[in-house]
Amino acid sequence: MKGLSILVAIFIFINCTEDKKFEDSYKETVLLQYLTTPNAPQETCESMITNKDLCFQAYYTSIGGSFTATSATVKTQTCQGLITSPLYKNLSSIAQTCSFNCQSTDWKTKTDAGTCGQLSFTALIEASITSPTATACLRSCFATTNNQISNDQIPLYFLFNNIQDGD
């Protein structure tokens, strides 16, 4: 009988514990994403430019033109400028890396899907700054690192918007 009482008490204790809340699951997911995000903004930024170049090369090849890829020196200088720009300098290096990775992945996806050879040059640039996939990815970067961002701020982080603004 005493054993039954102990089993009942254990059963009640287990069933009375609070269920895992959505917020707890979200925190665990965010923490896991944060811990698995590389911390290499310069390298990831340069990869973003390389993937952009590969897309533009595919475009120029499709129209019978030639394309000169961005030199290593220009990539380095461009990325150093972006990382230290007013837009990026207050972000953690992990948030910077994540932001550049979103765009790098978006350019690579466009190239792999053959989109770069099908759209006009202007349409490629427009597609790079209006990509719903890249936008969702950027939002995730900022949520993960607790850098909140509004919908109207997201386009500011895209490569071509920064280049046009002279940053």
C-alpha positions as CSV (number, residue, x, y, z in Angstrom):
1,M,0.0,0.0,0.0
2,K,2.8,2.3,0.9
3,G,4.4,1.6,-2.5
4,L,1.1,2.4,-4.2
5,S,1.0,5.7,-2.4
6,I,4.5,6.6,-3.6
7,L,3.6,5.7,-7.2
8,V,0.5,7.9,-7.0
9,A,2.5,10.8,-5.5
10,I,5.1,10.5,-8.3
11,F,2.3,10.2,-10.9
12,I,0.6,13.4,-9.6
13,F,4.0,15.2,-9.4
14,I,4.8,14.3,-13.0
15,N,1.4,15.3,-14.3
16,C,1.3,18.6,-12.3
17,T,4.5,19.9,-13.7
18,E,3.9,22.8,-16.1
19,D,3.9,21.9,-19.8
20,K,6.6,23.4,-21.9
21,K,5.4,26.8,-23.1
22,F,5.7,28.1,-26.7
23,E,8.1,30.9,-25.4
24,D,10.4,28.2,-23.9
25,S,10.5,26.3,-27.2
26,Y,11.1,29.6,-29.1
27,K,14.0,30.6,-26.7
28,E,15.6,27.2,-27.2
29,T,15.3,27.4,-31.0
30,V,16.7,31.0,-31.0
31,L,19.6,30.0,-28.7
32,L,20.4,27.0,-30.9
33,Q,20.4,29.1,-34.0
34,Y,22.6,31.7,-32.3
35,L,25.1,29.1,-31.2
36,T,25.3,27.5,-34.6
37,T,25.7,30.8,-36.6
38,P,29.3,31.3,-37.6
39,N,31.0,34.5,-36.5
40,A,32.8,35.6,-39.6
41,P,31.3,38.8,-41.1
42,Q,34.2,39.7,-43.4
43,E,34.4,36.3,-45.0
44,T,30.6,35.9,-45.3
45,C,30.3,39.4,-46.8
46,E,33.0,38.5,-49.4
47,S,31.1,35.2,-50.1
48,M,28.0,37.3,-50.7
49,I,29.8,39.4,-53.3
50,T,31.3,36.3,-54.9
51,N,27.8,34.7,-55.3
52,K,26.5,38.0,-56.7
53,D,29.3,38.0,-59.2
54,L,28.5,34.4,-60.2
55,C,24.9,35.4,-60.8
56,F,26.0,38.4,-62.9
57,Q,28.4,36.3,-64.8
58,A,25.6,33.9,-65.7
59,Y,23.5,36.9,-66.9
60,Y,26.3,38.3,-69.1
61,T,27.0,34.8,-70.5
62,S,23.4,34.4,-71.4
63,I,23.4,37.6,-73.4
64,G,26.8,36.9,-75.0
65,G,28.7,39.5,-73.0
66,S,31.6,39.3,-70.7
67,F,31.8,40.0,-67.0
68,T,34.7,40.9,-64.8
69,A,34.4,39.6,-61.3
70,T,35.0,41.9,-58.3
71,S,38.7,41.8,-57.3
72,A,39.7,40.5,-53.9
73,T,40.9,44.0,-52.9
74,V,37.6,45.6,-53.8
75,K,35.6,42.8,-52.0
76,T,37.7,43.4,-48.8
77,Q,37.3,47.2,-49.0
78,T,33.5,46.9,-49.7
79,C,33.0,44.5,-46.8
80,Q,35.1,46.6,-44.4
81,G,33.0,49.6,-45.4
82,L,29.7,47.7,-44.9
83,I,30.7,46.3,-41.5
84,T,31.8,49.7,-40.2
85,S,28.9,51.5,-41.8
86,P,26.3,53.2,-39.5
87,L,23.8,50.5,-40.5
88,Y,25.9,47.5,-39.5
89,K,28.4,48.8,-36.9
90,N,26.0,48.4,-33.9
91,L,25.1,44.9,-34.8
92,S,26.9,41.9,-33.3
93,S,29.3,40.2,-35.6
94,I,27.0,37.2,-35.6
95,A,24.1,39.3,-36.8
96,Q,26.3,40.8,-39.5
97,T,27.4,37.3,-40.5
98,C,23.8,36.1,-40.6
99,S,22.7,39.1,-42.7
100,F,25.4,38.6,-45.3
101,N,24.8,34.8,-45.3
102,C,21.1,35.4,-46.1
103,Q,22.1,37.4,-49.1
104,S,24.9,35.1,-50.2
105,T,22.4,32.2,-50.1
106,D,19.9,34.2,-52.0
107,W,22.4,35.0,-54.8
108,K,23.5,31.3,-54.9
109,T,19.9,30.1,-55.1
110,K,19.2,32.4,-58.0
111,T,22.3,31.2,-59.8
112,D,21.6,27.5,-59.2
113,A,18.0,27.9,-60.3
114,G,19.1,29.5,-63.6
115,T,17.3,32.8,-62.7
116,C,20.4,34.8,-63.3
117,G,20.4,33.9,-67.0
118,Q,16.7,34.6,-67.4
119,L,16.2,38.0,-65.9
120,S,17.5,41.4,-67.0
121,F,20.3,43.0,-65.1
122,T,17.8,45.5,-63.6
123,A,15.4,42.7,-62.7
124,L,18.2,40.8,-60.9
125,I,19.0,43.8,-58.7
126,E,15.3,44.4,-58.0
127,A,14.9,40.7,-57.2
128,S,17.9,40.9,-54.8
129,I,16.3,43.6,-52.7
130,T,12.8,42.3,-52.7
131,S,13.4,38.6,-52.2
132,P,10.9,37.3,-49.7
133,T,13.3,34.4,-48.8
134,A,16.1,36.8,-48.0
135,T,13.8,39.1,-46.1
136,A,12.5,36.3,-43.9
137,C,16.1,35.2,-43.4
138,L,17.2,38.7,-42.3
139,R,14.2,38.9,-39.9
140,S,15.4,35.7,-38.4
141,C,18.9,37.0,-38.0
142,F,17.8,40.0,-36.1
143,A,15.3,38.0,-33.9
144,T,18.0,35.5,-33.0
145,T,20.5,38.2,-31.9
146,N,17.8,40.3,-30.2
147,N,18.3,43.2,-32.7
148,Q,14.7,44.0,-33.5
149,I,14.0,45.4,-36.9
150,S,10.8,46.8,-38.6
151,N,9.5,45.9,-42.0
152,D,10.6,49.2,-43.5
153,Q,14.2,48.8,-42.2
154,I,14.9,45.4,-43.7
155,P,15.5,46.6,-47.3
156,L,18.2,48.9,-46.0
157,Y,20.4,45.8,-45.3
158,F,20.5,44.5,-48.8
159,L,23.8,44.9,-50.7
160,F,22.6,47.1,-53.5
161,N,20.7,49.5,-51.3
162,N,24.0,50.0,-49.4
163,I,26.0,50.5,-52.6
164,Q,23.4,53.0,-54.0
165,D,23.5,55.0,-50.7
166,G,27.3,55.1,-50.9
167,D,27.9,53.3,-47.7
